[in-house]
Amino acid sequence: MSDREQFLRQVERLAESHVLHGSESLCKLLRYLAHHALEHPGTPLKEYQIATEEFGRPSDFDPAVDSMVRVQAGRLRSKLVEYYAGEGAEDPVRIDLPKGTYTLAFHKRDGASRSNDHHGVAAHDHSGLADTPVPRVWALSVAVLALLLAASLAALYVTRHDAVPPAVAASGSASPAFQAFWKPFLIGPEEPWVVFSNAAFVGRPETGMRYYNSAHDSKDSVWDHYTGVGEVLAVHNLDQVFSALHRNLRVKRGSLFSLDDAKNTDLIFVGSPSENLTLLEIPGTHEFVFQRLKEGPRKGDLAVVNVHPQEGEQKAYLASPYSVPLSEDYAVIALIPGLNPSRWEMIIAGTTTFGTQGGVEYVCREQSVQELLLRLSVSDAGEVKPFEALLHVKIAKGVPVESNLVSLRKIPSQ
């Protein structure tokens, strides 16, 4: 067997391992980096190249603002270390992702390696580097440069905080507020599912599309290839937070979700029941409910209906009318027991895709999570009980720019 075949076989063994189980994004990144290392030996990969080629970022991607590639590479690097410290300890090939580079290194473990003759094979040879002492002056220089870089990134965060992904502690771990808020999804036996809305359409993009109507349309004509841009960005934000919480997420589009998935797994639904149709079949919200208005000037529009309005609250909340640019929406955040009462379900949904995005960003920002915990009377070490919350989301040019808590209901335990 050639070296290349051995290396590719090891990549697949890693992708199928328990350590990377359910991490589709990390498996894709691993395969992408492996392909580049083997097809273009000696050619370093740039962050911009990975972002645009592998993660579909636009041509104006700015690594200084969007740290997604660095976050994913850091996660993969940690997973590789974890794998070879456990189930992969005796594997014939070791794969490393050295810090400061996006080039995978492959090292063969053969009879010679077990006789202390290490044979490193990579896109560029790394054999023996681990045993090479680093000069003290160089180490100090690197430390100073690292501190300067950290200060620069901190300044960038202050000036561009609205564009920066969710905050985590300087150590790379999530803050106590995140740990308290997301605790129900960190302790289950299985990694949580994120189920994003995936509406059923009929028609085709080139001829016109509309929502599927079960009363008039054949199921054979359903076209379910699309989801909103807000849902896409929402899943990315959730993935970053759970990475800091050292918990993997599994992602599935709503049209492929089944009730079997709900039996023993914690679920995070992204998108309203109008497009995330599974929410119509399992426990849902009771205080803030998504309904289409049956009368009035906004008849047919999707609204968040306030089932038990309190003093000063509206009966229904709607996004901007379709006749004007979208400037506001409303989103619901709810934590409720799942179909299996021992498991949890979180629903994060707006009446539009941008409202959904705003709702997810709210629970992925430390300041707003702290606000929500305070309103729920939950300390950082406390336990979050079932609740339903309503947010007002301000939108500018298709981007949620501010989300504010409008109303909150604590749900009594059953």
C-alpha positions as CSV (number, residue, x, y, z in Angstrom):
1,M,0.0,0.0,0.0
2,S,1.4,3.4,-0.9
3,D,1.9,6.2,1.6
4,R,-0.9,8.2,0.1
5,E,-3.3,5.3,0.5
6,Q,-2.2,4.8,4.1
7,F,-2.7,8.5,4.9
8,L,-6.1,8.7,3.3
9,R,-7.2,5.5,5.1
10,Q,-6.1,7.1,8.4
11,V,-8.1,10.3,7.5
12,E,-11.3,8.2,7.1
13,R,-10.5,6.3,10.3
14,L,-10.4,9.6,12.2
15,A,-13.6,10.8,10.5
16,E,-15.4,7.7,11.7
17,S,-14.0,7.7,15.2
18,H,-15.9,8.4,18.4
19,V,-14.0,11.6,18.9
20,L,-15.3,13.1,15.6
21,H,-18.7,11.4,15.7
22,G,-21.4,14.0,14.7
23,S,-18.9,16.7,13.8
24,E,-19.5,17.0,10.1
25,S,-17.9,20.4,9.8
26,L,-14.6,19.1,11.4
27,C,-14.7,16.0,9.3
28,K,-15.0,18.1,6.1
29,L,-12.2,20.4,7.3
30,L,-10.0,17.3,8.0
31,R,-10.6,15.9,4.5
32,Y,-10.0,19.3,2.9
33,L,-6.7,19.8,4.7
34,A,-5.6,16.3,3.9
35,H,-6.4,16.6,0.2
36,H,-4.5,19.9,0.0
37,A,-1.5,18.5,1.9
38,L,-1.3,15.4,-0.4
39,E,-2.1,17.1,-3.7
40,H,0.0,20.3,-3.1
41,P,2.9,19.3,-0.9
42,G,5.0,22.2,0.3
43,T,2.2,24.7,-0.5
44,P,0.9,26.4,2.6
45,L,-2.8,27.1,3.0
46,K,-4.1,30.5,3.8
47,E,-7.1,31.3,6.1
48,Y,-8.8,33.1,3.3
49,Q,-8.5,30.2,1.0
50,I,-10.0,27.8,3.5
51,A,-12.9,30.2,4.3
52,T,-13.9,30.8,0.7
53,E,-13.2,27.3,-0.7
54,E,-14.4,25.0,2.1
55,F,-16.8,27.1,4.2
56,G,-18.4,29.1,1.4
57,R,-17.5,32.5,2.7
58,P,-17.8,35.4,0.2
59,S,-14.8,37.0,-1.6
60,D,-14.8,39.9,0.8
61,F,-14.1,37.6,3.7
62,D,-12.0,39.3,6.4
63,P,-10.0,37.0,8.7
64,A,-9.5,39.9,11.1
65,V,-13.3,40.1,11.7
66,D,-14.5,36.5,11.2
67,S,-12.4,34.0,13.3
68,M,-14.4,31.0,12.1
69,V,-11.4,29.2,10.4
70,R,-9.2,29.7,13.4
71,V,-11.9,28.4,15.7
72,Q,-12.6,25.3,13.6
73,A,-8.8,24.6,13.1
74,G,-8.4,24.9,16.9
75,R,-11.2,22.5,17.5
76,L,-9.7,20.0,15.0
77,R,-6.3,20.3,16.5
78,S,-7.7,19.5,20.0
79,K,-9.7,16.5,18.6
80,L,-6.6,15.1,17.0
81,V,-4.7,15.3,20.3
82,E,-7.7,13.6,22.1
83,Y,-7.9,10.9,19.5
84,Y,-4.3,9.9,19.6
85,A,-4.3,10.0,23.4
86,G,-7.0,7.4,23.4
87,E,-8.5,5.2,20.7
88,G,-5.9,6.0,18.1
89,A,-2.8,5.5,20.3
90,E,-1.7,2.4,18.3
91,D,-2.7,3.6,14.8
92,P,0.0,3.1,12.1
93,V,-0.3,6.7,11.0
94,R,-0.4,9.8,13.2
95,I,-1.9,13.1,11.8
96,D,-1.0,16.4,13.3
97,L,-2.1,20.0,12.7
98,P,0.9,22.0,14.0
99,K,0.0,25.3,15.6
100,G,0.5,28.3,13.4
101,T,-0.2,26.4,10.2
102,Y,-3.1,24.9,8.3
103,T,-1.0,22.1,6.8
104,L,-1.5,18.6,8.1
105,A,1.5,16.5,9.0
106,F,1.4,12.7,8.5
107,H,3.8,10.5,10.5
108,K,4.1,6.8,9.9
109,R,4.5,4.4,12.8
110,D,6.3,1.3,11.5
111,G,8.8,-1.0,13.1
112,A,11.5,1.6,12.8
113,S,9.4,4.1,14.7
114,R,8.9,1.6,17.6
115,S,12.7,1.3,17.7
116,N,12.9,5.1,18.3
117,D,13.6,5.9,14.7
118,H,10.7,8.2,13.9
119,H,9.8,8.4,10.2
120,G,7.8,11.6,9.5
121,V,6.0,11.9,6.2
122,A,4.0,15.1,5.4
123,A,3.5,17.7,2.8
124,H,6.7,19.0,4.3
125,D,8.7,16.9,6.7
126,H,8.2,17.6,10.4
127,S,10.2,14.6,11.7
128,G,12.4,15.4,14.7
129,L,10.9,18.9,15.2
130,A,9.3,17.9,18.5
131,D,12.8,17.1,20.0
132,T,14.5,20.3,18.8
133,P,15.1,22.7,21.6
134,V,13.7,26.3,21.0
135,P,16.2,29.1,21.8
136,R,15.2,31.1,24.8
137,V,15.5,34.4,23.0
138,W,13.2,33.2,20.2
139,A,10.7,31.9,22.7
140,L,10.6,35.3,24.4
141,S,10.2,37.0,21.1
142,V,7.3,34.8,20.1
143,A,5.6,35.4,23.5
144,V,6.0,39.2,23.1
145,L,4.5,39.0,19.5
146,A,1.7,36.9,20.8
147,L,0.8,39.5,23.5
148,L,0.9,42.3,20.9
149,L,-1.3,40.2,18.6
150,A,-3.8,39.6,21.5
151,A,-3.8,43.3,22.3
152,S,-4.5,44.1,18.6
153,L,-7.4,41.6,18.5
154,A,-8.8,43.1,21.7
155,A,-8.8,46.5,20.2
156,L,-10.4,45.2,17.0
157,Y,-13.1,43.6,19.1
158,V,-13.9,46.9,20.9
159,T,-14.2,48.7,17.6
160,R,-16.0,46.0,15.7
161,H,-17.9,44.2,18.4
162,D,-21.1,43.9,16.4
163,A,-19.4,41.9,13.7
164,V,-17.4,39.6,16.0
165,P,-18.7,36.1,16.8
166,P,-20.1,35.2,20.3
167,A,-17.8,36.0,23.2
168,V,-16.0,33.4,25.1
169,A,-13.5,33.6,27.9
170,A,-9.9,34.4,27.1
171,S,-9.0,30.8,27.8
172,G,-11.1,29.7,24.9
173,S,-13.8,28.3,27.2
174,A,-17.3,29.6,27.6
175,S,-18.2,32.0,30.4
176,P,-20.1,30.9,33.5
177,A,-23.2,32.5,32.1
178,F,-23.1,30.4,28.9
179,Q,-22.4,27.3,31.0
180,A,-25.4,27.9,33.2
181,F,-27.8,28.8,30.4
182,W,-26.8,25.9,28.1
183,K,-26.3,23.4,30.9
184,P,-29.5,21.3,29.9
185,F,-27.8,20.6,26.6
186,L,-24.4,19.7,28.0
187,I,-25.2,16.8,30.2
188,G,-27.3,14.5,28.0
189,P,-26.1,11.0,26.9
190,E,-26.1,12.1,23.2
191,E,-24.8,15.3,21.5
192,P,-27.7,17.7,20.9
193,W,-29.4,18.0,17.5
194,V,-29.8,21.4,15.9
195,V,-32.8,21.2,13.6
196,F,-33.0,24.2,11.2
197,S,-36.1,25.1,9.2
198,N,-36.3,23.7,5.7
199,A,-39.6,24.7,4.2
200,A,-41.5,22.7,1.6
201,F,-41.9,24.6,-1.7
202,V,-43.5,23.7,-5.0
203,G,-42.2,25.1,-8.3
204,R,-38.7,25.8,-9.3
205,P,-36.4,28.8,-8.9
206,E,-36.4,29.5,-12.6
207,T,-40.2,29.4,-12.9
208,G,-41.3,30.7,-9.5
209,M,-41.8,29.0,-6.1
210,R,-44.4,29.1,-3.4
211,Y,-45.1,27.3,-0.1
212,Y,-46.4,23.7,-0.5
213,N,-50.1,23.5,0.3
214,S,-51.2,20.0,1.3
215,A,-54.7,20.7,0.2
216,H,-53.8,21.4,-3.4
217,D,-50.3,20.1,-4.1
218,S,-48.9,16.6,-4.6
219,K,-46.1,15.6,-2.2
220,D,-44.2,14.4,-5.3
221,S,-43.8,18.0,-6.3
222,V,-42.2,19.2,-3.1
223,W,-38.9,21.1,-3.4
224,D,-37.0,21.3,-0.1
225,H,-33.6,22.6,-1.1
226,Y,-33.7,25.9,0.7
227,T,-33.4,27.5,4.1
228,G,-33.0,31.1,5.1
229,V,-29.7,33.0,5.4
230,G,-30.6,33.7,9.0
231,E,-30.8,30.0,9.9
232,V,-27.4,29.4,8.3
233,L,-25.7,32.1,10.3
234,A,-27.6,31.0,13.4
235,V,-26.2,27.5,13.2
236,H,-22.7,28.9,12.8
237,N,-23.2,31.0,16.0
238,L,-24.5,28.0,18.0
239,D,-21.5,25.9,16.8
240,Q,-19.1,28.5,18.1
241,V,-20.7,28.7,21.5
242,F,-20.9,24.9,21.9
243,S,-17.2,24.6,20.7
244,A,-16.3,26.9,23.7
245,L,-18.5,24.6,25.9
246,H,-16.5,21.6,24.6
247,R,-19.7,20.0,23.3
248,N,-20.3,18.9,19.7
249,L,-23.5,19.6,17.9
250,R,-25.3,17.5,15.3
251,V,-27.1,19.4,12.6
252,K,-30.1,18.3,10.5
253,R,-32.5,20.0,8.2
254,G,-36.1,19.9,9.3
255,S,-37.4,17.9,6.4
256,L,-35.1,15.0,7.3
257,F,-35.9,15.1,11.0
258,S,-38.0,12.2,12.5
259,L,-39.7,11.7,15.8
260,D,-37.3,8.9,16.5
261,D,-34.6,11.6,16.7
262,A,-36.6,13.3,19.5
263,K,-36.9,10.3,21.8
264,N,-33.5,10.4,23.6
265,T,-31.9,13.5,22.4
266,D,-31.9,17.2,23.4
267,L,-33.1,19.4,20.5
268,I,-32.5,23.0,19.4
269,F,-34.9,24.1,16.8
270,V,-33.9,27.1,14.7
271,G,-36.9,28.6,12.8
272,S,-40.6,28.8,13.3
273,P,-43.3,26.1,12.8
274,S,-44.3,27.8,9.5
275,E,-41.0,26.4,8.0
276,N,-39.7,24.0,10.7
277,L,-42.7,21.7,10.3
278,T,-41.5,19.2,12.9
279,L,-42.5,21.7,15.5
280,L,-46.1,21.0,14.7
281,E,-45.8,17.3,15.8
282,I,-44.0,17.7,19.1
283,P,-44.4,19.8,22.3
284,G,-44.2,23.5,21.5
285,T,-44.7,26.9,23.0
286,H,-48.0,27.8,24.9
287,E,-47.5,31.5,25.8
288,F,-46.1,32.9,22.5
289,V,-47.5,31.0,19.6
290,F,-46.9,31.4,15.8
291,Q,-50.1,31.9,13.9
292,R,-51.2,33.4,10.7
293,L,-53.7,36.2,11.2
294,K,-57.2,35.4,10.0
295,E,-58.6,38.9,9.8
296,G,-57.6,42.6,9.8
297,P,-55.3,44.5,7.5
298,R,-52.5,42.0,8.0
299,K,-54.6,39.0,7.3
300,G,-52.5,36.0,6.3
301,D,-49.3,37.4,7.8
302,L,-47.4,35.3,10.3
303,A,-47.5,36.7,13.8
304,V,-46.4,35.8,17.3
305,V,-49.6,35.6,19.3
306,N,-49.4,36.5,23.0
307,V,-51.9,34.0,24.5
308,H,-52.1,35.6,27.9
309,P,-51.2,39.3,27.4
310,Q,-50.2,41.2,30.5
311,E,-50.7,44.9,31.2
312,G,-49.1,47.0,28.5
313,E,-48.5,44.0,26.1
314,Q,-49.9,43.5,22.7
315,K,-52.1,40.6,21.6
316,A,-50.0,39.9,18.5
317,Y,-46.6,40.9,17.3
318,L,-45.7,41.2,13.6
319,A,-42.6,42.0,11.5
320,S,-42.6,45.0,9.2
321,P,-45.2,44.8,6.4
322,Y,-44.1,43.3,3.1
323,S,-44.8,46.6,1.4
324,V,-41.9,48.4,3.2
325,P,-38.2,47.5,3.9
326,L,-37.9,45.0,6.8
327,S,-36.8,47.0,9.8
328,E,-38.2,44.9,12.7
329,D,-39.3,41.4,13.6
330,Y,-40.1,39.4,16.7
331,A,-38.5,36.2,17.9
332,V,-39.4,33.6,20.5
333,I,-36.9,31.8,22.7
334,A,-38.3,28.9,24.7
335,L,-36.9,26.1,26.9
336,I,-39.4,23.3,27.4
337,P,-39.3,19.6,28.2
338,G,-39.1,17.5,25.1
339,L,-41.2,14.6,23.8
340,N,-39.2,12.5,26.2
341,P,-39.7,14.5,29.5
342,S,-36.1,13.7,30.6
343,R,-34.7,15.5,27.5
344,W,-34.9,19.2,26.7
345,E,-36.1,21.2,23.7
346,M,-35.2,24.8,22.9
347,I,-37.0,26.7,20.2
348,I,-35.5,29.9,18.7
349,A,-37.6,31.4,16.0
350,G,-38.6,34.7,14.4
351,T,-41.5,35.3,12.0
352,T,-38.7,36.0,9.3
353,T,-35.3,34.5,8.8
354,F,-33.7,37.6,10.2
355,G,-35.8,37.5,13.3
356,T,-34.6,33.9,13.8
357,Q,-31.0,35.0,13.4
358,G,-31.5,37.8,15.9
359,G,-33.0,35.4,18.4
360,V,-30.0,33.0,18.1
361,E,-27.5,35.9,18.4
362,Y,-29.2,36.9,21.6
363,V,-28.6,33.5,23.2
364,C,-25.0,33.5,21.8
365,R,-24.0,36.8,23.4
366,E,-22.7,36.8,26.9
367,Q,-24.3,40.2,27.9
368,S,-27.8,39.2,26.7
369,V,-27.5,35.7,28.3
370,Q,-26.6,37.4,31.6
371,E,-29.7,39.6,31.2
372,L,-31.9,36.6,30.6
373,L,-30.5,34.7,33.5
374,L,-31.0,37.7,35.8
375,R,-34.7,38.0,34.7
376,L,-35.1,34.3,35.3
377,S,-33.5,34.7,38.8
378,V,-30.8,32.2,37.9
379,S,-27.3,32.6,39.1
380,D,-24.2,31.4,37.2
381,A,-24.3,28.2,39.3
382,G,-28.1,27.8,39.2
383,E,-30.4,25.8,37.1
384,V,-32.5,27.2,34.2
385,K,-36.2,26.2,34.4
386,P,-38.6,26.1,31.5
387,F,-39.5,29.6,30.1
388,E,-40.7,31.4,27.0
389,A,-39.3,34.8,26.0
390,L,-40.3,37.3,23.4
391,L,-37.7,39.5,21.7
392,H,-38.0,42.6,19.5
393,V,-35.4,42.5,16.8
394,K,-34.3,45.6,14.9
395,I,-33.1,45.0,11.4
396,A,-31.0,47.1,9.0
397,K,-30.3,46.1,5.4
398,G,-31.1,42.5,6.1
399,V,-28.9,42.3,9.3
400,P,-30.2,42.0,12.9
401,V,-28.6,44.9,14.7
402,E,-30.3,44.8,18.1
403,S,-32.5,42.4,20.1
404,N,-34.3,43.4,23.2
405,L,-36.4,41.4,25.6
406,V,-40.0,42.3,25.5
407,S,-41.7,39.8,27.7
408,L,-40.9,36.7,29.7
409,R,-42.9,33.8,31.1
410,K,-41.6,31.3,33.6
411,I,-43.4,28.0,32.9
412,P,-44.4,26.0,35.9
413,S,-43.0,22.4,36.1
414,Q,-45.4,19.7,35.2
